[in-house]
Amino acid sequence: MNIQMVDLRSQYDRIKAEVDSAIQEVIDTTAFINGPQVKSFGNSLASYTGAKHVITCANGTDALQIAMMALGFQPGDEVIVPAFTYVATVEVIALLGLKPIFIDVVADTYELDIAQLEDKITARTVGIVPVHLYGQCSNMELILELAKRHGLKVIEDTAQAIGAVFTFSDGRKAQAGTMGDIGTTSFFPSKNLGCYGDGGAIFTNDADLAKKLQMIANHGQAKKYYHESIGVNSRLDTLQAAILNVKLKHLDRYSASRNEVADAYDQAFKNHPNIKIPKRATNSTHVFHQYTIQVEGISRDELKEYLAEKGVPSMVYYPISLHQQVAYQGYGYNAGDFPVSELLCTKVLSLPIHTEMKMEDQAYIIESIKSFFK
């Protein structure tokens, strides 16, 4: 069986006419850089998310870097970041000469462990980067309360959770990426809202901050050839914006499809003694960028190899905690410092999930997993 982690081809086939038309329009007008589709997509994304300002950029990693530059973080400043996440989140901290302060995560929802957060704050702490891992929001209400109390900035990394909705205790709802000082996201092809190359965006509700973000992303200039600050060259390609304009219209359907797949996995494995299904947070919807189980009482890697032999792909997100990566060992952390993250690295396994999953394919995946334990 030709099972894939993410079936981008089938997804494209379903919206082929719309995408092809959008691409052809860009080619016909030859406005390849900063064409009207870029502004149109930014406006559409702002309307969808509820963010007052959306600044598009070249990729999600740039989005994080530009956010920290706009907030004025200086070398030596400390930024709190989860130890269990993708490297980009900490990479930009290191590149800017900031100091990453790692924090452990909650074992079942994979979000920042709020109980540990206050102890990580020092006189040098300037920001917190909660990562909305796998598709649901961290506990933003408590994070924002603590950040306000200590005068810290909050940058949401929502590369895996665009479209997820957080509900505050007073009933107010907000989308991932729109609650902190700045939110960032990625449009890498496999993301829930993915383009056909690289792309990213930055969200903020602060008009002055939006101007800084836009200026930094455009060589530090608000007016062409007049550079007010040091910036970078990070822009969303017009062709990618045109594709994203099409796919944004389908994002809610994509989220619903992913939830249907997740529901079927939940039902299949909810009582399995060797499989721990992902917990859904009570205060956040889940858009299931990944469906990540934890393998208990048996080798995760042996299960992964067995599935590969059966033609079922799976992925480990992530095999090594950030504080144990060779590139970040100079910050003085040791094995055992973040036991939850370290243990998760030996147990997590992400199963195929995408918008065009066929019932028969998922049934085969489920049966293959169950057969391993027989």
Buried (B, 14 or more C-beta within 10 A) or exposed (E): EEBBBBBBEBBBEBBEEBBEEBBEBBEEEEBEEBBBBBEBBBEBBBEBBBBEBBBBBBBBBBBBBBBBBBBEBEEEBBBBBBBBBBBBBBBBBBEBEBBBBBBBBBBBBBBBBBEBBEEBBEEEBBBBBBBBBBBBBBBBBBBBEBBEEBEBBBBBBBBBBBBBBBBEEEEEEBBBBBBBBBBBBBBBBEBBBBBBBBBBBBBBBBEEBBBBBBBBBBBBBEEEEEBEEEBBEBBBBBBBBBBBBBBBEBBEEBBEBBBBBBEBBBEBBEEBEBBBBBEBBEBBBBBBBBBBBBBEEEEBEEBBEBBEEBEBBBBBBBEBBBBBBEEBEEBEBEEEBBEBBBBBBEBBBBBBBBBBBEEEBBEBBBEBBBEBBE
